[in-house]
């Protein structure tokens, strides 16, 4: 049957494949659909973020509208007064258009539809094909990784950033960590690492100089404030893109915090624009400059500044509200230390504020 206006209501904490299948079913059967996203205000995922994820996932169905509102009323399916409170919130978000059908896959859909004077369309989701729920995702995101859209995965991804002075193994470490976790198989086989964009920009600048003056060296490359803003923005954007299609952990070879140190090195200070791009990853790994021979590949500043750079990274990380681990010793020892730190991070899991749950004894 075809309906004029369909309604879907939920918390979407977080949105998952079951939610998307429900919305898609409503979109197929209705001329227009309103999806009311109604979490409690105490939950961990911001309402605006849930709305952006859902709009992205259903961008090809413009007749589906998403409306967000907070609903902090107690849940008691046996209490008509509680139903009145919730339905008033839903109705205000849904707008004044008559609701012809309420789409749900839950038992409460009958009463919700009755209160809107609408038909209840119970969508029989294939639980074998979609063994997922918001509760299950919150309990174990990794187990349900493939049931989450790219935006949700990017938000959940644990980001580990390797920083350090030149020729201390940041690239080697980030690449090796990604390879280590890919070998676990499953969703981990998609583990990625993000190269340093600043090095790419250095190569471009030097190539431009050499086209005009063959034989030019990296010492002749000129940096300005705009360059460092570009480096920080590009590094962040590349990291975000990689997180959307990767595994539950992502490794980065430097980030915007490292860019602030390099800006200070070349221009004497850090600009507010670059500092504003600094984010808080889940873990930093700092590569020590001791016991690592300096290799001049034609793009590096020089061995003399390595100790200063290591010291500046120590100071920045000590002042930041973020966990960090120093990697010392030979390559094998550094990698073992890094893997242990990452394993401990992943073992802590994800923290979610509890949603409002039905009162004890409440039933449909």
C-alpha positions, 0 to 999 in steps of 0.5 A: 500500500502507498501512503502519503506521510510516513513517520519513523521514530527512534534514538539512533544511538548510534544509527546502524544498518537496521535503522537504515533498512527501516527508513528505506522501507518507509521511503519506498512506501510513502510520498514523504517520510519524517524521521524523528530522532529523539534521544535523551540529552544525557546520551553521548552522541550529539543530536546534530551528529546523528542527524548528519549521519542519517542525512548522509546515508539517505541523501538519495531519498530527498522525500525523507526529512530528518527532524531532531529533538531531545526527549527526556521523559521517562519510558513507561509503556504501561502509563498513558501519561508517559505516552502523552508526553512522548507523543507530544515531543514526536508530534512537535518534531514531525510537524503539522502534516497528517501522519498516515503510517507509522513504520517500526519493527518494534511492538510499541509501534501499534500504540504509537500509530494509534495515537497518531491516528495512523496505520502501523506498518511493522517492518519485518527486518531480517534479523539473520541478515541484520543481527544488530541493535543500538544496544549491541553496537554500544556493547561491542562496536567492533563486532558490528563494524560492518553494520555501521555507515562510514560517518559512524565508523569514522567517529568511533575509530581510535586514532593513534598518531606517531610524532617525532623529529626527522629520521626517527621512524615515524613513517616506519612505525605508522606503516608497521602498526597498520600492517600488524593490525591488518594481519588480524583479519576480519574488519582489522584487514582494512587498517590504514595509516595516513602519510605526512602531508607536509613531506608531500608539500615539501616535495612539490615546493622543491620540484617547483624550485628545481624546474626554475633552477636545477640543483636547488636544495631543500634549504632553499624552500620557503615556507609561509603561514598559509603553507602550515594552515594548508598542511594542518587542514590537509592532514586532518581531511586525509585522516578523516577520509581514511577513518571512514573506510578503515578498521577500528584503529587508524594510524597517522604519521604526524598531525596538526600538533606536529605542524605547530612544532614545525611552524615554530621551527621555520617561522619562530612561532605558531599561528592561531589558525594552525593551533585551532586545527589541533585535535585530540587523538586517542593516543600519541606515540613519540619516537625518540631520536636516540639510537636511530641513525640520521638518514639524509634523503634530500628533504630533511632539515638536518641532524642538529635539530633532532634533539630540539624537536624531540624536546618540543614534542615532549613539552607539547604532549606533556601539556596536552590532555591526551595519553602518550607513550615514548618509543625508545630502543631499537626498532623491535623494541619500539614496535613492541611498545607501540603495539602494547599501547595500542592493544591497551587502548583498544581493550578499554573499549568505548564509553557510552552514556546510558540511555533512558530505559523502560521502567521496571515492569513496563511492557507493551 
